[in-house]
Amino acid sequence: MALKDLAEYIVKSLVDHPDKVELVEREEDDTVLIELKISPDDIGKIIGKSGNTINAIRTVLQTAASSHKKRAKLEMIDQGELPLEENIDE
């Protein structure tokens, strides 16, 4: 299972609006970056109390990535922000 698929499965299981979950996966050298965009209504569910939920998701992704000798990073993108690839082009 790809890291993006794993992240998507976990996040969609936790949110009220799974149809608004968007993920972009980028791989650079030994790091896999997953950008996550969700409904503003679901941000609290994903972050969790004191960031516990998002940190747990990051731990699961990092553990899965380490079996392929990679590192994983999960970043939440604000609805007003452009994805990183669009920011670079400007």
N, C-alpha and C positions, 0 to 999 in steps of 0.2 A: 504494500500500500504506500503510495506517495505521501510525503509529508503534508502536501496541500489537501489531499483527500482526508487524511486523518484529522487535520485541523478543522476542515469543513464539517466532518461528522460530529466532532465534539461541540463546536460552536452552534451548529444547527439544533443539536439536542438540548441546548441550554436556553435559547432565545424564544421569544414569543412571535417573532417575525422571521422565520427561516428563509422566506423568499427574498428578503432584503440583504442576505449575507453574500458578500463578494470577497473573494480571495485572489490574490495575485502572487505567484511564486517566482522568485528569481534566484538563480544559482550563480555564485561567484567564488571561484577557487574551492575552498572547503566549507563554505557557508551557504546555507539555504535561507533566504529572506522571504518570509510570508507576510504580506500586507493584508490586513483585515479591515473591511468596511462593513458596518452593521447599522441598523436603524438606531437613531438616537434614543428611542425608548428602551433599547436592550443594552445600552452601554453599562449600566449598573450591574446587570446580570453577569456580564462577561468580566468586568473588573472585579466584582465581589468585594466583600468587606476587607478593607486594608489591602486590596489587590490580590487577595488569596486565590481567587478563581483564575485570573489571567496568569498568575505565577505557576499555578498547577498545570495549566494548559502548556505553558512554555516548558515546564519540566518534562512532561510527556513527550513533547515534540523533540526536545534535546536528547532524551533517552533513545527515541526512535532513530534520530539522525546519527547518534554515536555508533550505532550498529553498522553504519555505512561509512564510518570514519569522517563524518561531517559534523558541522555545527548548525544549529537552527536558531533563527531569530524570528519572533512574532511581533509585529508592530501594528497598532491600531491606527487607522487613518481617519482623521476627522472628516465628517461629511463635507465640510467646506474646503478641505485640502485636495489638491490634485495628487494622483499617484506619483511616486518618485520619478518614474520614467518621463512623465509629462513635465515635471518641474525642471528636469535636466535640459530639455529641448529649448527652453525659453532663454 
